[in-house]
């Protein structure tokens, strides 16, 4: 365990040294105490402990020695021994030489001890009882102010205990000495984690993976790929929701920019391609690690101790550009980052909630998991996930499934008799912690309608309200398979596109394509006479002016015409059977002309974008329900 209270320990050493008065007068015991102080300053803790014990054995009322001994035992993680020592010292406070300062010092030790034991109510009560004893100079110290802030935080948390039941992942997972930093694909069917056989210099890190069967059984973990794992260390990875883009950490590789760098690899036709260093825009000469990709792989978050940050380790980010290069990494800012450490970012699948570990924001002790929400493009003040997700120990990483049902994490076990082990666990994520709207996952395949061959098409999920791209994924070129995530947006469109093919456009809500396991998307090769429904073009009732929600589809049509400069199209308007035939004929033509007008304004010659109105003459379905009538009110595009 790391020495978490060295700073407090040194403060007490300095304060007592200045005091030059003790609760005893035995000179030999005092000399033992002073020798122990010197040993403490040189970090010879075991020898110092022995000297403090000698001083107490010689003079059982030596209150200052009890305080210093208990403090050292806390520093070494020997909490039970520290509690016995502090209790023995507390029992001596009734002596005639005990002072207000002695009582304050014993109370301070117990406040810290209870925090490290996770006895937060006891720590809070002890501090409240002891605080009136602190003198004015101590109240100005950083030690007091930090403790005061933590107690104010505890006051907001006590009584809000949310029980969780930890579940160790079953065999054949957890078969290695060390496995940590678990991540899963959006469908929850694949888990990736860092595997290490031990803590020796020859025990290197690799990325391993396992798949779950429909019955819930995990396959035997295996190396992710020979192209990824090497003679160097590979670990702490992040994968896109569909499992096709991987970013991971590798240390001390020949092409690294610094000690540890981030590398990226793409899965093409079902095979992981050789990874490449993400370059100087992302990596630095410092430590760069612990990546988290947004669900569609367009934004990368990671932790780094490079220059230009706010503290030791900060959260940084980089954005994938249109040409597939990555922008220069930027610091996430001082709302998230502090003068201390922020590590292990995890951007939830909705791209709206960032989780990370920090010891700089209010917490229970050590590293706590915090969350910050994206509101109007800005990160909000982080919120602690509360107890018992966070406790007195270090919580360094958390991964929550797209379905919001489970949170996966690593638990480290330490024993004096056994080597350290780290195991993979999960727990049901509390409903009380809001993760925004629900997400659903759709899986399917894209293929050529003529030949049945798979197509590596691009699938873009777009909010039709503001034309913002929510997610963008690619279908696998070997199988045509894809995975898409759908947030519960009011209006969204799915655009499936590949150069040389007519685009396929869905209205997600109306077409009921959420949570489908085998959605089959047929793309039609561009050819004269082929036609497609131009979905997500909206008009007011009985009007022909285009509504703002139509802009996403209109932009797609511009893109299609630009990629196919030799193609001319016929824009055909259709209506339902409400109203007279002549009226519907005129309205359908006017609506087609509205689309034509937009394209002409984008620079296309009128001869490339002809129009026709067919009124209610060619319904897609019978006009026997409001839903069917809505389908018949449409624009189609025909290749000439």
C-alpha positions in Angstrom: 0.0 0.0 0.0 1.3 3.4 -0.8 2.2 5.9 2.0 -0.9 8.0 1.8 -0.3 10.0 5.0 3.3 11.0 4.8 2.3 14.6 4.4 0.3 14.6 7.6 3.0 12.6 9.3 5.6 15.2 8.5 3.3 18.0 9.7 2.9 16.4 13.1 6.7 15.9 13.3 7.4 19.6 12.6 4.7 20.8 15.1 5.9 18.7 17.9 9.5 19.6 17.2 8.6 23.2 17.6 6.6 22.6 20.8 9.7 21.3 22.7 7.5 20.1 25.5 6.1 16.6 26.3 3.6 14.9 28.4 6.4 13.2 30.3 9.8 14.2 31.8 11.7 10.9 31.4 14.8 12.1 29.5 15.7 8.6 28.2 12.2 8.0 26.8 12.3 11.5 25.2 15.7 10.7 23.5 14.2 7.5 22.1 11.3 9.5 20.7 13.6 12.1 19.1 15.7 9.3 17.6 12.5 7.8 16.1 11.6 11.2 14.7 15.0 11.3 12.9 14.4 7.8 11.6 11.0 8.8 10.3 12.4 11.8 8.4 14.9 9.5 6.7 11.9 7.1 5.9 13.3 4.3 8.0 9.8 3.5 9.2 10.4 0.0 10.7 13.3 1.3 12.9 11.3 4.4 13.9 8.3 2.2 14.9 10.7 0.1 17.1 12.0 3.3 18.8 8.5 4.7 19.4 7.5 1.4 21.0 10.7 1.5 23.2 9.7 5.0 24.3 6.2 3.8 25.2 7.5 0.7 27.0 9.7 2.9 29.1 7.0 5.5 29.8 3.4 4.4 29.3 2.0 7.9 29.5 4.0 9.2 26.6 1.1 10.6 24.6 3.2 12.1 21.8 4.8 8.7 21.1 1.4 7.0 20.8 0.3 9.6 18.2 3.5 9.3 16.2 3.5 5.4 16.4 -0.2 5.2 15.3 0.6 7.7 12.5 3.4 5.5 11.2 1.3 2.4 11.4 -1.4 4.1 9.3 1.3 5.1 6.8 2.3 1.4 6.4 -1.3 0.3 6.1 -1.3 -1.5 9.4 -4.7 -0.1 10.4 -5.6 -2.6 13.1 -2.3 -2.0 14.9 -2.7 1.7 14.5 -6.2 1.5 16.1 -4.8 -0.4 19.1 -2.0 2.1 19.5 -4.4 5.1 19.2 -6.8 3.6 21.6 -4.0 3.0 24.2 -3.0 6.6 23.8 -6.6 7.8 24.2 -6.9 5.8 27.4 -4.1 7.9 28.9 -5.7 11.3 28.2 -7.1 11.3 31.7 -3.6 11.8 33.1 -2.6 15.0 34.8 -0.1 16.0 32.1 -2.5 15.6 29.2 -3.2 18.8 27.4 -5.7 20.2 24.9 -3.1 19.7 22.2 -2.8 16.0 23.1 -6.5 15.5 22.9 -6.5 17.3 19.5 -3.7 15.1 18.2 -5.4 11.9 19.3 -8.7 13.0 17.7 -6.8 13.9 14.5 -5.3 10.4 14.3 -8.7 8.8 14.8 -10.3 10.9 12.2 -7.6 9.8 9.7 -7.7 6.2 10.8 -11.5 5.9 10.4 -11.3 7.4 6.9 -8.7 4.8 5.9 -10.9 2.0 7.4 -13.9 3.2 5.5 -15.7 4.1 8.7 -17.0 7.4 7.4 -19.6 8.1 10.0 -17.1 7.5 12.8 -14.6 9.7 11.0 -17.2 12.5 10.6 -18.3 12.2 14.3 -14.7 12.2 15.5 -13.7 15.2 13.5 -16.8 17.1 14.7 -15.9 16.4 18.3 -12.2 17.2 17.8 -12.4 20.3 15.6 -13.0 22.8 18.5 -9.7 21.7 20.0 -7.6 22.8 17.0 -5.7 26.1 17.5 -5.8 29.0 15.1 -2.5 28.2 13.4 -3.5 24.6 12.6 -6.8 25.8 11.1 -4.8 27.7 8.5 -2.8 24.7 7.4 -3.5 22.8 4.1 -3.9 19.6 6.1 -6.8 21.0 8.1 -8.4 22.7 5.1 -8.2 19.5 3.1 -9.7 17.5 5.9 -12.4 20.1 6.4 -13.4 19.9 2.7 -13.6 16.1 2.9 -15.8 16.3 6.0 -18.1 18.8 4.2 -18.3 16.3 1.3 -19.1 13.4 3.7 -21.9 15.4 5.2 -23.6 15.3 1.8 -23.0 11.6 1.4 -23.8 10.0 4.8 -27.2 8.4 4.7 -27.1 8.0 0.9 -25.7 4.5 0.9 -26.7 2.5 -2.2 -25.9 -1.2 -1.7 -24.2 -3.0 -4.5 -23.5 -6.7 -4.9 -20.2 -7.4 -6.5 -20.0 -10.4 -8.8 -16.6 -12.0 -9.8 -16.7 -12.9 -13.5 -16.9 -16.6 -13.8 -14.4 -19.1 -15.3 -12.7 -19.3 -17.7 -12.2 -15.6 -17.1 -10.0 -14.5 -14.2 -7.5 -17.4 -14.8 -4.4 -15.1 -14.9 -2.5 -13.6 -12.0 -3.4 -10.1 -13.2 -6.3 -9.0 -15.4 -7.6 -5.4 -15.5 -9.2 -2.5 -17.4 -12.1 -4.5 -18.9 -14.0 -3.0 -21.8 -17.0 -4.4 -23.8 -18.5 -3.9 -27.2 -22.0 -2.3 -27.4 -23.8 -5.6 -27.7 -22.1 -6.9 -24.6 -20.9 -10.0 -26.5 -17.1 -9.4 -26.4 -14.9 -8.4 -23.5 -11.3 -7.1 -23.9 -8.9 -6.7 -21.0 -5.2 -6.3 -20.1 -3.6 -9.5 -19.0 -0.3 -9.9 -17.1 1.1 -13.0 -15.5 2.9 -11.2 -12.7 4.7 -8.1 -11.6 8.2 -9.1 -12.5 10.3 -7.4 -15.2 9.7 -10.3 -17.6 6.0 -10.4 -17.1 4.6 -8.3 -19.9 1.2 -7.0 -20.7 -1.0 -8.2 -23.5 -4.6 -7.6 -24.7 -6.9 -10.6 -24.4 -10.5 -11.1 -25.4 -13.4 -13.4 -24.7 -16.9 -13.9 -26.2 -20.1 -14.7 -24.4 -22.5 -17.3 -25.7 -26.3 -16.8 -25.9 -26.5 -18.9 -22.7 -24.2 -16.5 -20.9 -21.0 -18.5 -20.9 -17.7 -16.9 -21.6 -15.2 -18.5 -24.0 -11.6 -19.2 -23.0 -9.6 -15.9 -23.2 -7.2 -15.6 -26.0 -4.8 -13.1 -27.4 -6.6 -10.4 -29.5 -4.3 -10.9 -32.5 -0.7 -11.5 -33.4 -0.6 -8.2 -35.2 -1.5 -6.4 -31.9 0.4 -8.2 -29.1 4.2 -8.1 -29.5 7.3 -8.5 -27.4 6.5 -5.1 -25.9 3.7 -4.2 -23.4 0.2 -3.7 -24.9 -2.7 -2.9 -22.6 -5.3 -0.4 -21.3 -7.3 -0.5 -24.5 -10.5 1.0 -25.8 -12.7 -0.3 -28.6 -15.5 1.2 -30.6 -19.1 0.1 -30.0 -18.9 -2.3 -33.1 -15.5 -3.6 -32.1 -13.8 -2.5 -35.3 -11.4 0.3 -34.1 -9.0 -0.4 -31.2 -6.8 2.1 -29.4 -4.4 0.8 -26.8 -1.2 1.7 -24.9 2.2 0.3 -25.7 5.3 1.2 -23.7 8.9 1.4 -24.8 8.3 0.3 -28.4 10.9 1.4 -30.9 8.6 3.9 -32.7 7.3 5.5 -29.5 7.3 9.2 -28.9 7.8 8.8 -25.1 7.6 6.2 -22.3 4.1 5.0 -23.2 2.2 5.9 -26.4 -1.2 5.3 -27.9 -1.6 3.1 -30.9 -4.5 2.6 -33.3 -5.6 -0.5 -35.2 -8.5 -1.2 -37.6 -10.3 -4.4 -38.2 -10.8 -4.9 -41.9 -12.7 -7.9 -43.3 -12.7 -9.5 -39.9 -8.9 -9.2 -39.4 -6.9 -6.8 -37.2 -4.5 -4.8 -39.4 -1.1 -3.8 -38.2 -1.3 -1.0 -35.7 0.4 2.3 -36.0 1.5 4.9 -33.5 -1.0 7.7 -33.4 1.7 10.3 -33.9 2.8 13.6 -32.4 -0.6 15.2 -32.5 -1.8 12.7 -29.9 1.4 11.3 -28.2 4.1 13.2 -26.4 7.5 12.6 -24.8 5.7 12.0 -21.6 3.3 9.2 -20.4 0.2 8.9 -22.6 -2.1 6.1 -21.7 -5.6 4.8 -20.7 -7.5 5.7 -23.8 -11.3 5.9 -24.2 -12.9 6.1 -27.6 -16.3 7.5 -28.2 -18.8 4.9 -29.3 -18.2 5.6 -33.0 -14.5 6.2 -32.7 -14.5 9.9 -33.6 -13.3 11.4 -30.2 -10.4 10.0 -28.1 -10.0 10.8 -24.4 -6.8 9.7 -22.6 -4.7 10.5 -19.5 -1.2 12.1 -19.8 1.3 13.8 -17.5 2.7 16.0 -20.3 3.5 19.6 -19.9 0.6 22.1 -20.2 -1.7 20.4 -17.7 -3.1 21.4 -14.4 -1.6 18.7 -12.2 0.2 15.3 -12.3 -2.0 13.4 -14.7 -4.8 15.2 -16.7 -7.5 14.1 -19.1 -6.8 15.2 -22.7 -8.7 14.6 -25.9 -8.3 14.5 -29.7 -10.8 14.5 -32.6 -10.7 12.5 -35.8 -10.7 14.8 -38.8 -12.6 14.3 -42.0 -9.4 12.9 -43.6 -9.1 10.3 -40.8 -6.2 12.1 -39.1 -6.3 13.1 -35.5 -6.3 16.7 -34.3 -3.7 18.0 -31.9 -4.5 16.8 -28.4 -6.0 19.4 -26.1 -6.4 19.5 -22.3 -10.0 18.9 -21.2 -9.8 22.0 -18.9 -10.0 22.9 -15.3 -13.6 21.9 -14.7 -12.5 18.2 -15.0 -8.7 18.5 -14.3 -7.3 19.5 -10.9 -3.8 20.1 -9.5 -3.8 16.4 -8.5 -4.4 13.4 -10.7 -7.2 12.5 -13.2 -6.9 9.2 -14.9 -8.9 6.4 -16.6 -11.4 8.3 -18.7 -14.5 6.4 -20.0 -16.9 8.1 -22.3 -20.3 6.4 -22.1 -21.9 5.2 -25.3 -24.3 8.2 -25.6 -21.2 10.5 -25.9 -22.7 12.7 -23.2 -21.3 11.4 -19.9 -17.6 11.1 -19.1 -16.4 8.9 -16.2 -12.9 9.2 -14.8 -10.9 8.6 -11.6 -9.6 11.5 -9.5 -8.0 12.3 -6.2 -8.4 16.0 -6.8 -12.2 16.3 -6.5 -14.1 15.8 -3.3 -14.1 12.1 -2.4 -13.9 9.3 0.2 -10.1 8.9 -0.1 -7.6 7.9 -2.7 -8.9 7.8 -6.3 -12.7 8.1 -6.7 -14.8 7.6 -9.8 -16.4 10.9 -10.9 -18.8 11.7 -13.7 -19.1 14.9 -15.8 -21.9 15.5 -18.3 -21.7 17.3 -21.6 -24.3 20.1 -21.6 -24.3 22.6 -24.6 -20.9 21.4 -25.6 -19.3 22.0 -22.1 -18.4 19.6 -19.4 -20.2 20.1 -16.1 -18.8 20.1 -12.6 -17.9 16.5 -11.8 -20.1 14.5 -9.4 -18.8 11.7 -7.2 -20.6 8.4 -7.8 -21.0 7.9 -4.1 -20.6 5.2 -1.6 -20.0 2.2 -1.9 -19.0 2.4 -5.6 -16.3 4.7 -4.2 -14.8 3.9 -0.8 -11.6 4.5 1.1 -9.5 2.6 -1.5 -8.4 3.6 -5.0 -11.1 3.1 -7.7 -9.2 3.6 -10.9 -11.5 2.5 -13.7 -15.2 1.7 -14.5 -16.9 0.5 -17.6 -20.6 0.6 -18.0 -22.5 -1.4 -20.7 -24.5 0.3 -23.4 -27.6 -1.3 -21.9 -26.8 0.4 -18.5 -27.3 -2.8 -16.7 -23.8 -3.7 -15.4 -20.6 -1.8 -14.5 -17.3 -3.7 -14.9 -14.3 -3.0 -12.8 -11.1 -4.5 -11.4 -10.5 -5.4 -7.8 -6.9 -5.7 -6.4 -6.2 -8.1 -3.6 -3.0 -7.8 -1.6 -1.8 -10.3 1.0 1.5 -10.6 2.8 1.5 -14.4 2.2 0.4 -14.3 -1.5 1.3 -12.3 -4.6 -1.0 -9.4 -5.7 -3.9 -10.5 -7.8 -6.3 -8.4 -9.8 -9.6 -9.9 -10.8 -12.5 -8.8 -13.1 -15.8 -8.0 -11.3 -19.2 -6.4 -12.2 -22.2 -5.1 -10.3 -25.7 -3.9 -11.3 -25.4 -0.2 -12.0 -27.7 1.8 -9.8 -30.8 3.2 -11.4 -30.5 6.2 -9.1 -27.4 7.4 -11.1 -28.8 8.9 -14.3 -27.1 8.0 -17.6 -29.5 9.8 -19.8 -31.9 8.3 -22.3 -31.8 4.6 -23.0 -29.8 3.2 -25.8 -30.6 0.3 -28.1 -28.4 -1.7 -30.4 -29.2 -2.8 -33.9 -27.1 -5.4 -35.8 -27.4 -6.3 -39.4 -25.7 -6.6 -42.8 -25.3 -4.4 -45.9 -25.2 -6.2 -49.2 -25.5 -5.6 -53.0 -29.1 -6.1 -54.0 -28.1 -7.6 -57.3 -25.3 -10.0 -56.3 -25.8 -10.5 -52.6 -22.1 -9.5 -52.0 -21.3 -7.7 -48.7 -20.6 -4.0 -48.9 -18.4 -1.9 -46.6 -20.9 0.9 -46.4 -20.9 3.9 -44.0 -23.8 4.1 -41.6 -24.6 7.5 -40.1 -27.2 8.1 -37.4 -28.2 11.8 -37.6 -30.5 13.9 -35.4 -33.0 15.4 -37.8 -33.7 18.2 -35.4 -30.2 19.9 -35.7 -28.5 17.8 -38.4 -25.9 16.6 -35.9 -24.3 13.2 -36.5 -24.8 11.1 -33.4 -22.9 8.0 -34.5 -21.0 6.9 -37.6 -20.0 3.3 -38.2 -18.7 1.2 -41.1 -20.1 -2.2 -42.2 -17.5 -5.0 -42.4 -16.2 -5.5 -46.0 -15.9 -9.2 -45.7 -19.3 -9.9 -44.1 -21.3 -6.7 -44.5 -22.0 -6.9 -40.7 -22.5 -3.7 -38.7 -23.6 -2.6 -35.2 -25.4 0.6 -34.6 -26.5 2.4 -31.4 -29.7 4.3 -31.2 -30.4 6.9 -28.4 -34.1 7.7 -27.8 -34.0 10.8 -29.8 -37.3 12.4 -31.0 -36.4 12.3 -34.6 -33.4 10.5 -36.1 -32.4 9.2 -39.5 -30.1 6.4 -40.5 -28.2 6.9 -43.8 -26.4 4.0 -45.4 -24.1 5.1 -48.1 -21.4 3.7 -50.5 -20.0 5.4 -53.5 -21.5 3.8 -56.7 -24.7 2.8 -54.9 -28.0 4.6 -54.3 -28.2 5.7 -50.6 -30.6 3.8 -48.3 -32.4 6.2 -45.9 -34.4 5.2 -42.9 -36.6 7.1 -40.5 -35.5 5.3 -37.4 -38.7 5.7 -35.3 -41.2 5.2 -38.1 -39.3 2.2 -39.7 -38.9 0.5 -36.3 -35.3 -0.4 -36.8 -34.2 -0.1 -33.2 -33.1 -3.2 -31.3 -33.1 -5.4 -34.4 -30.6 -8.3 -34.6 -30.7 -9.0 -38.3 -31.5 -5.8 -40.2 -30.9 -6.5 -43.9 -29.9 -3.4 -45.9 -29.9 -3.8 -49.6 -27.9 -1.2 -51.6 -28.8 -0.8 -55.3 -25.9 0.0 -57.7 -26.3 3.3 -59.6 -27.9 2.6 -62.9 -30.4 4.2 -65.2 -34.0 3.5 -64.1 -33.2 2.7 -60.5 -35.2 4.6 -57.9 -35.1 5.1 -54.1 -37.4 6.7 -51.5 -36.0 10.0 -50.4 -36.9 9.6 -46.7 -36.8 12.4 -44.0 -37.9 15.2 -46.3 -40.7 16.9 -44.4 -43.4 19.4 -45.4 -46.1 21.1 -43.3 -49.6 19.7 -43.8 -51.0 20.9 -47.2 -47.7 22.9 -47.8 -44.8 22.5 -50.1 -42.1 24.5 -48.3 -39.3 22.3 -46.8 -39.2 22.0 -43.0 -35.7 22.4 -41.3 -35.7 18.7 -40.4 -35.2 18.0 -44.1 -31.7 19.4 -44.2 -29.9 16.1 -43.3 -31.4 14.2 -46.3 -31.0 17.1 -48.6 -27.2 17.2 -47.8 -27.1 13.5 -48.6 -28.6 14.0 -52.0 -26.0 16.8 -52.7 -23.3 14.3 -51.7 -24.7 11.6 -54.0 -24.8 13.9 -57.0 -21.3 15.2 -56.3 -19.9 11.7 -56.1 -21.7 10.7 -59.3 -21.2 13.7 -61.7 -22.5 11.8 -64.7 -25.8 11.0 -63.0 -29.0 13.0 -63.7 -32.1 12.5 -61.5 -35.8 12.9 -61.6 -37.4 14.2 -58.4 -40.9 12.7 -58.1 -43.5 14.0 -55.6 -46.3 11.8 -54.3 -49.3 12.4 -52.0 -51.9 10.3 -50.2 -55.5 10.3 -51.5 -56.9 13.0 -49.3 -58.2 15.8 -51.5 -58.9 16.0 -55.2 -56.7 14.4 -57.8 -55.9 17.7 -59.5 -55.0 19.3 -56.2 -52.8 16.4 -55.2 -51.1 16.5 -58.6 -50.2 20.2 -58.2 -49.1 19.8 -54.5 -46.8 16.8 -55.4 -45.1 18.8 -58.2 -44.6 21.8 -55.9 -43.0 19.6 -53.3 -40.6 18.1 -55.9 -39.8 21.6 -57.1 -38.9 22.6 -53.5 -36.2 19.9 -53.5 -35.1 21.0 -57.0 -34.8 24.6 -55.9 -32.5 23.5 -53.0 -30.2 21.6 -55.3 -30.0 24.4 -57.8 -29.0 26.7 -54.9 -26.2 24.3 -54.1 -24.8 24.8 -57.6 -26.4 22.0 -59.7 -27.7 22.7 -63.2 -31.4 22.5 -63.5 -30.9 19.9 -66.3 -29.5 17.4 -63.8 -32.4 17.7 -61.4 -35.7 17.3 -63.2 -39.1 17.2 -61.5 -42.4 15.4 -61.8 -45.6 15.3 -59.7 -47.6 12.1 -59.6 -50.1 13.1 -57.0 -51.9 10.0 -55.5 -51.5 7.9 -58.6 -48.7 5.5 -57.3 -49.2 4.7 -53.6 -46.7 2.5 -51.9 -49.4 1.0 -49.8 -53.2 1.2 -49.5 -54.4 4.5 -48.1 -56.4 2.8 -45.4 -54.7 4.1 -42.2 -52.9 7.3 -41.0 -49.6 5.4 -41.0 -50.0 4.2 -44.6 -51.1 7.6 -45.8 -47.9 9.0 -44.2 -45.8 6.4 -46.2 -47.5 7.5 -49.4 -46.7 11.2 -48.8 -43.1 11.0 -50.1 -40.4 12.1 -52.5 -38.6 9.5 -54.7 -35.4 9.9 -56.7 -35.0 8.2 -60.0 -31.7 7.9 -61.9 -32.1 8.9 -65.6 
